[in-house]
Structure formats: structure tokens, C-alpha cells
Amino acid sequence: MKKITLSQAFDGFILDKQAVSKSANTIRNYRVAFSKVALWLKATRPNDPDPYFADLIRRDWVAFMAWLRDDYISACEGVARREPRPLSQKSLLNIHTDLCALYTWAISPGIELAATHIFHTIERPEADAPIIETFTREQIRDMLKACKESCAWRNHEGKTNERSTADRDQAIVLLLLSTGIRASELCDIRLRDVDMTQRSIIVAGKGRGQGKKQRVVHFGKSTGRALWRYLTPQMKTLKQDDTIFTVGPEDAPRSLTRDVLWKLVHRIGKRASVEANPHKFRHTFATHYLRNGGDLFTLQALLGHTSLEMVQR
């Protein structure tokens, strides 16, 4: 069996996953999970913070999962500010899943860094099914209004300030609501993907390069009008390969990123007194689709899921 350190095993695993076009978000999740392992080793084994991968036994990994549950306090890593707190059961489950993937890779032919799949013998943390929150019609109305008006301050006449990004932000809100696409999928939309006549968009899906699962999503008339209003002034300068949603000054625009989109939607929600994030639009789309008589199999295709598990939840 090959003798490489744990950090070298992590690096090799991530390199292989990048080679098969795992998404940037998936790779980031792996790195976050592995960084917690490094913290645990530094705290509990300061004289051996990077042991050989093959030397780690089941008892070590059970101790790590117990440390995560009982001793580790997470700092704020998301968009919204919050106090440090213990990991949720869902976060513990995610880390267990990531390390399970590591061992699946480690015992595979040609890799063979471990004799057995240790994490198959360690019980998975139980996570309660989350409450699926959706937006009300009134909240959507308030957010669309908040795209146009600033609530940060009012002038002496009691009037709100009109926002220069109103058309862009309304197009984003309506597109998320109308299609249920992921945050990363919205950021990746290019001009060539949009068909205003058919009111459709080719969405790249999860993964990278040829690993992306393309699908077509359709949007309604209100979303079509908002997109037309946002895109028309830019048509003389936009190229077919340009992403349609950008941030920054007009003379030096930058493509919208997933993290920036989460912050943007959070701020729109804050101005409307609504807890908002891009995934909540996805939940709203899915819930409204089912309430209006849609079936799970079609919804699975619309959302771009590879299995029914998430849709059924």
C-alpha cells in the first residue's frame, strides 16, 4: 500500500475530482471539510499534524466526528452575519459524505491508498429534514419594489432614492422565480443562451466543461418584459459569449458570481424586510409548480436534478 500523507491524499482526491469536472462549489465543499480535519489534527495531535493516510484507523475518524459534534465552533462563512456556533446536523452529515467520497476514491483500482472503506463502518449523522420555506405573493411584490427603491435613507421630502440597478435586479428576481434555476446557473447565462422569441434559456447545469448537464428552461411574459428592459440598452455592446448579468461600472463590468448574487439577493430582501436567498426562489418555483398540478418527474427535469430524492423532499 502506498505511503502518502493525509494532505497528499486530499490533494490527489481533489485533483481527480477536478479532472472529471466536478463543480467549483463541490470542490470548495471538499476543501472546507478537509480544512476541518487539519484543524482537528493540529488541536489533538500537534506532534503529528499530517500523518500517513494509511495509518489512520476507524477510531481516529470516530474521534474526529465526535470532536466536530462536541468541540468545534464554526465561524461565519456565509453571506449573512451570525455569531459563531456549533455545526448543524446537516453540516456534520455533509462532512461525513465528503470523507466517504474520499475513501471511495482511496480504495478504487489504481489508487489503493486504503485497505477498507472506513467511513462505511461509521454511522452517518442524522439530520432533520429542513423546513422548505417559500416566498409569499406579498413578499415577492415587496422585493420587486425594493429593486427599484432604496430604503437605506429618505431625503427631507420623504422620497426614496431610485436605484440605478433596478432593471437588472428585477430581471434577476423574476428569472429566479420563473425558472427555479440555481444561483450558479443564473450567473453563467450568456447572451447566446437566451431566446426572447421562445422565452427560453439554455442552462448549463452543474459541473464544468463537458460535465455540465444542459437543459432548456422557459420563463413567463413578466420575466420576458423585465429581461427585454434590462438587455435592450446593452445590445450594441453585448457579444454572444458575454454573460448577461454583471456588476461594477458600465465601462468595466464584471460577470456576476454566485457569492455576489447571494449578497445581492440578501440585500434586496433586507430592504423589503424579507429573509431572501437564491435557493428560496428555487423552493418557491418548485412548490408553486406542484401546487398547480405539476408532476415530480417533470419537475426533476426542470430543476436539473439527477434523482428524485431532492424533489420528493
N, C-alpha and C positions, 0 to 999 in steps of 0.2 A: 504494500500500500504506500502511495506517495506521501512524503513527509513535507507538507507545506503548512505555513501558519494560518491561523484563522483569518487574519486580514487579507492574506493572499487568496484564500478560498473565496472570501467576499468579493474581491476584485475580479477573480476569474468568473464567478457566477454572474456578476453584473455585466461583464464584457460579453458573455454568451447571450444574455438576455437582450442586450443592445443589438447584437448581431442578428437576432431573429425579430427585430423591430418591435420590441415591447415599447409601450408609450413612455414619454418623458415622465408622466405622472406616476406610472408604475415603478419606473427606475428610481424616482425620488422616494417613493414609499419604501422600497428595499433599503435605500441608503439610510433613511430615518430609523428603520428597525435595527439595522446593523450598528448605527451610532449608539443606540441604547445598549447593545451588547458590549461595545467598547467602554461605555461609562460604567457598566456593572463590573467588568474585569478590572478597570482602574480602581474602583472602590473596594473590591473584595479580594483582588489578587495583585496588589501593587508591584510585587516582585516578578510577576509573570503575566503582564497585561496582553500579550499576544501569543498564546500557547499554540502548539501544533493542533491542527483541526482534528486529526485522528485520535488525539489524546483526550478529547472531551467526551465524557460519558453521560449517560442518561441523568445521573444525579446532578451533574453540573447544570444541565439545561432546566431541570426541575427547580434548582436553586435560583436560576436566572428568572424564570417565570414568577416565582414567589417574591423575589426582590422587586420586580416590576409592579406586582399587585400591592405589596405592603410598604415598600420603602421609596419607590421612585415618585417624584413630584414633577409634573410636566410644566414647562414654561409656556407662555403664549406663543403659538406658532401660526395662528390663523390670522384672518383679516380683522375680526373684531377683537378689541382689547378685553382681557379677562384676567382674573387672578390665577396664579399657579395652583394646580390641583392634581390629585391622583389620576391615573389613567382610567378611562371608562372601560367597561367590559368589552365594548366593541373594539376599542384600541388594542386591548390585550389579545382579542381574537385575531385582529389583523396582523399583529406581530407573530403570533403562533403560525398563522397561514404563511407569512413571508419566510419564516425559518423552515417550515415544512417544505416550501418550494426549494430552499437551499439544499435540503437533504435529498429531495427527489433528484436534483441535479448532481449532487455529490456521489450518489450510488449508481448513476447511469453509466452505461458502457462507454469506455474511453476516458471517463473521468475518474471513477473509482477511488474517491478520497475517503469513503467511509464503508464499513462492512455492512452496516444495517441502517435502516431509516429510523433514527432515534425518535423523531417527532411523531411518528405513527404510534408510538407507545406512550406519548404524553397526552393526557386528556385535554381536549380543546376547551378554552374558557367559554362559558355560556353567556351569551349576550341577549338581552331582552330585545324583542322586535321593536324598532323605533316607531314613534307616533309619526305617521305621514302627514305633515302639515301642508295645507294648500292656501292660496290666496282667495279672499272673498272678492266679489264684484266691486264692492266699495273700495277695497284696498288697491285693486288694480287701477281704478279711476283716480285714486289719490296719488299713486305712483306716477301715472302718466302726467298728472298736473305738476308733480314735483320735478319732472324732467324739464318743464318749461320755466318754473318759478323757483327762486331761491328763498329759503326760509331762514337763512342764517341771520339776516337782519333786515329791518324795514327802514325806509327813509322817513323823514319828518311828515310826509304826506300819507304814510301808512301803506305805500305801494310796495309790491315785491319786485325784485330785480329779475329781468328776463335773462335766461341762461343762453349763452352762445352755442352750447352743445345740445340744445333741446331736440333738434331733428334727429341727431344721431342717437340720443338716449331713448327717445320714444320708439325709434326703429328697433333698437336692441330689446326693449321691454316687450314690444308686440311680437317680435320674431321668436323670442324665447317662449312666450306664452302660446303662440300659434303653432309651433312645430315641436316643442319639447326637446330640442337639441341640447347637447351638452355644452358647457362653457367653452371647452377647448374647440369644439366643432364650430361654434359661432366665430371664434377668433380666427379660424382657418379659412373662412369663406372668402373666396376670390371673385372678382367681377365675372370671370368666365363661368362660374358655377351658378350664377343667378339667371333665371329665365322669367322676366317680368310678364311675358305673354301667357305662359302656362302657370304663373305664380308658383314656381318650384325652385328648389335649390339642390344641387348635388352636394351631399355632405360626406366628408372624408371618413368619419368614424374614428374608432380607437386604433391605436397602433401607429407605426411610422412607415413611410415609404410604401412598398408594395404590400405591407402587412395591414394597411388600412382597409376597413370594410366599407366601401362606398354604398350609399343609399340615396334615394330621392325623397325629399320632404316637401310638402305643399303648405302654403300659407294663404290666409284669407284676404278679403278685399281691404280691410282696415290696415293690415300689415303691409299689403301691396302699396297702398297710398303713402304710408309712412316711409317705406323704402324708396319710393319714387321721389318723395320730397327731399330725402336725405341725399340720394345719389345724383339727382339731376344736375345740381350746380357743379359737380365734380367730373362730369362725363368728358369734358375736354382734356382733362389731365390724367384721369384714371386709365391704366393699362389693364389688359385682360388678366394678367398674372398678379395684379395688385390685390392685397386684402382690402375689403371694403370698410372695415371698422378700424379706425386709427385714433391715436391720442397725440397730443402735442400741438405745436403751432402749425399753421397751414403751410408754411414754407419748409417745414422739416417734420412731417408726420411720421409717427412710429406705429407699427402694427400693434393692435390691442393684444395683450397677453391674458392668459387665464387668471393670473393673480390680480392684474389690474382690473379685469372685468368684475371679479368678486368684490373688490373695493368700490368700484363704480356703482354696482347694484346695491351694495350695503349702504352707500351714502344716499342714493335715491330713496331707499326705504326709510332711512333715518329722517329725511326731510318730510316724508309722508307719514311718519310715526308708525312704520311697519317693519317688522323683522323680515329682511329680504336677503336672499342669495340666489344665484342662478339655478341651483338644483331644486329650489322650491317651485320655480316656474315649471320645471320638468314634472314634478309631482302633480302640480295643478293641471297641466296638459293631460297627463295620464288619467287622473281621477275624473276629469270632465269627459274624456273620451269614453270611459267605461260607463259613466252615469248616463250618457246619451246612447247607450246600446251597442257600443263597440265591443269586439271580442278580443280575448287575450293574445291570440296568435297574430292578429294584425297589429295590435299594439306592440308586441315584441319586435316586429319588423320596423315599425315607425320609430321606436326608441333606439334601435340598433343593438338590442341585447342578443347574445348568442344562446341563452337559455331562458326558460320561463320562470326560473326561481325568483329573480328580482321583480318581474312583472306580477307574479302571484302574490308577493308580499305587499 
